[in-house]
Amino acid sequence: MTEILRYLAEEIAEDHADGLVSRREALRRLGLLGLSGATAASLLAGALVEQAKAFAARPAREPQAAELEVATLQTRDITFRGPRGRTLMGAWAPARRARGGVLAIHENRGLNDSIRAIAGRLAASGYSSLAIDLLSEEGGTGSFDDEFEAMAALGAVPPSRFVADMKAGVTELRRRLPGKKVAATGFCFGGGMTWLLLASKEARLAAAVPFYGPFPENGNLSGAKAAVLGIYAERDSRVNATRAAARAALRKAGLRHQIVTYPDVDHAFFNPTGSRYDREAATAAYRRMLAWFGRYVAT
């Protein structure tokens, strides 16, 4: 099982352990990823055991409304030139007076309205944003009837293609914003992609903000020049297991960086459409990201 496929499978198992999907649905989704029935069942059982251990140590929290009132600008769907003449797809949100640009990298469901809204929000904050669709070659996220079919398709893509497509996204940002610095941010799967982009020796990024993204195995950040703000969630033990490796790689590469772990919140706490959303932490993380961009990207 590839590193990316393993991460996607663990996401499904964690959703089941959290009670977000039934066992039957979790097995269906794992089957879409190509896991056998026995492997899928074992993964779900292990996630339930880990969840029970973690739940016993968690303090109770009051439920929150899954919404956040923020200023956003409209996005529009675009296409742009990709590697080897391929056409890539994305959502473009231009700021009225751009201070810089941001490549926004989606979660494991592909480019959906939630990620489009983040691009629009960044644009309203002064950073023109391109939300890339990493399923462009498959016809785009919108070509899938089931978002978990989109997830399975992401699991089948070689990491080298993701890197090439993200680099093309950086090129497109720089074309649209001549003379401006650019950054990247991503969430969950997209956070892992942000780390992967940095590990590809991409030197054109002035900053990067991966949100609770797994650090690639044996990732080497030499060649990157970005100032990196790593966002983590205290309860997200699965992704946090790679946090020390990320910190070590940042130090070894000599990159300016800050690692921030928000207390008492879980994976995907920034997503207002999900059950793990935490308004207070999400607001604080967004403000911290803007401050980071203001320091290293704004021109």
N, C-alpha and C positions, 0 to 999 in steps of 0.2 A: 504494500500500500504506500503510495507516495505521501510526502509530508503534507501537501495541500489536501489530498483526499482524506487523510487521517484527521486533519483539523475539521473538515466539514462533517465527517462522521461523528466526531466528538461533540460538535455543536448540536446535532440532532439528539444525541444521547442526553446531553445536558438539558435540552428543552423538555424531553420526556421526564427526566428526573425532577424538573421544576414543575411538572404538572401542566405544561403548556400544550402538549400533544399526547394522544393516547398511545398505548403500546402498539396497537395495530397500525396507526398512522406512522409512528416512528419506524417500525419495521418496513413499511412501504417506502419511506423516504430512504432508508439505508439500502433497500433493494435497488432503488434508482441509482445509487452510487456504486452498485455492483457488489455489495457485500453478501455473502452467503447467509442463510437463515441462522446457522449456528454462530457465526461470527457476530452477526447483528445482535442476537439474543445475549451473548456474552458481554458485549459492549454496553447494552442497556442495563444489565444486571450490575455491572461494575459501577456505572454512573449512579444508580440508585443507592448503592452502598456508600459511595463518596458523598452523595447529597445528604444522606442521613447523618453522617459524621459532622458535616459542615452545619447542618440545620441546628444540631444540638448546641452549637457554640454561638449561634447568632442571636442578638437581641431582637425583640419584637419591634416592628416599624409600622407606623400608620400608613394606610394606603394613600396614594396620591393620584390626582387626576392626570391622565396621560396627555397633557397639552402644555404648550409653552407659547405665550404670546411674544412674538418677535417680529421685527421688521424684515421683510423679504422683498426681493425684486423678482420679476418674472424671468423664467428661463425659456429658452427656445431650443428645439432639437436641431442639431447641426451634424454635418458629416465633414470629415477632414482626411487628409492623406495619411495613410499608415505605412508600415514597413512593406517593402517590396511592391509598392503600388496598390496595396489593399486599401479599402475605404473603411475608416473607423467612424463610429457614431458616438454622440455625446449630447449633453445639455449645456448650453452656454448661458451664463448670467453675467452680463457686463455691468460693472459699477459705473455710476454717473461720473465720478472722477476717480479713476483707478489709482490706488496707492501701490499696487502690485497685483500679481496673479496667483491663483491657487488651483492645483489639480486635485479634485475631490474623487476619492476612490471608494466605490460602493461596498456594501456588505455582501454576504454570500447569496443574497436573493437577486443580485444584479442591480442595474440602474432602475430604481423605482422612484415614486413621488417623494419619499422621505429623503433620499439623497439629492434629488432635484431641489427640495426645499432648503437643504443645507447650502447648496451652491448659491441659491437666491439670497440666503441669509448672509453669506460671506460677501456677496456683491453689495448688499445694503450696508455692510460694514466697511466698504471701500476696497474690496479685493475681488476683481473680476475672476470668475470661477468657471472652470470646465470640469463637469462631472462626466468622466469617461465611461463608456459601456464596454466592459471587457468581454462581452459576448457578441461583439460586432460581427465577427466572422461567421457566427451561427445565425445571423439575421437580426441580432439585437435581443435584449431581454424581453421586449414586447412580443417577440415571435413565439414565446413559450406560453402555453395555456396554463401551466402549473408553475408557480415560482420555485417549486422543488425540483422540477425538471430543469429549470435554469441552474439551480445549485448543482445538480448532477453534471450538467454540461460544463460548469466551471471546474468541477473535479477532474474532468477529462482533458483539460487544456494543459500543455506543458508549461512550466514556469518561464521558460525562455520566451514564449509568445507573450505572456503577460508583461514581461520586462520590455520587450520591443514595442508593445502597444503603449505602455505608460511613457516610454521615452518619446514616442511620437506625440503623445499628449503634451509633454513638456515643450516640444518643438512648436506645436500649434499655439500654445499659450504665449510663447516668446514671439511668434509671428504676429499675433493679435495685439500684443502689448510691447512694442519695440521700446527698448530702453528701460523697461521695468524688471524688477527682480521677481522671481516666481518661487513658489513653495508647493508642498504636497501635504495632504492629510487624508486619512482613511480610517475606516471604522470596522472592527472585528476582522473579517477576512481582508477588508481594505486596509486595516492597520498593518496586517501581515504583508500585504502588497507594498505598503509604504516602506517597510523595512527592506523588503526584497529589492525595491527600486534603489534604495540607498546602497545596498550591498552589491549592486551592479556597476558600481563606480560612476554613477550619475553625478557629475560635478556641477551641473547647471542649477541645482536647487540651492537657494539661499537659506531655506528653512524647511523643516518637516515636522509634522505633528501626528504620529501614529497613535490612534486610540485603541487601547487594549488589543493590540495585534501580536500574534506569536512571532518571536524572532526566529529567522530561518536557521536551521541546524548548520553549525560551522560558519555562520554569517561573518563576513569580513567587510568592514566599512571603510577600509583604506581606499582612497580615491574619491570618496564623497567629501563635500565641503559644507554641507548644510549644518545649521544650528538646529539641534534636535530636541524637541520637547516630547517626552514619552508619557502618555496618560494611561494609568492603570486603575483598576478597581480592587479594593481590598478583598472582596469575596471571590474574585475571579481566579481561583487557585490554578486552574488549568493553564491560562495564559501567563499568570504570574510565575509559573515554573520556568519560563524563559527570560524573565526580567533580569536576572543576574548576568546572563550571557549578553543581553543587550547592553547593559551598563559596562561590562568588561570590553565589549567591542567598541563602544563609543570612546572609552578611555584610551584604548590601544590606538585608535585612529586619530586621537587628539582633537576630536570634535567638541565644540561648545555644546553643552547639553544640560538638561534638567530632567530628572525622573520624578513624576508626581503620582502618588497613589492616593485616591480618594477613599476615605474611611467609610466602612459600613455600607458600601454599594457593590453591585454585582456587574458582571459582564453586560455590555450594551446599555449601561445606565444613561447614555446620552440620547438614546433613541426614544422620542416622545410617543411613538406608536406602539412601543413594546411594554410588556408587563414589568420589566426590570427598570424602567425609567425612574430617575431620581431628579426632580426639578432643581433642588438646591445644588447638587453636585454638577449637573449639566450646565447650569448657569455659571457656576464658578469656573468650570473647565473651558467654556466658550470665552469667557473674559480673559482667562489666562492665555488661551490660544491667540486672541487678538493682540494682547500685550506682546506676545512672542513675535508675531508678524510685524507689529509696530516697531519692534526693536531691530529685526533682522531683514525684513522684506520692504517695508514702506519706503518710498522714494519721493 
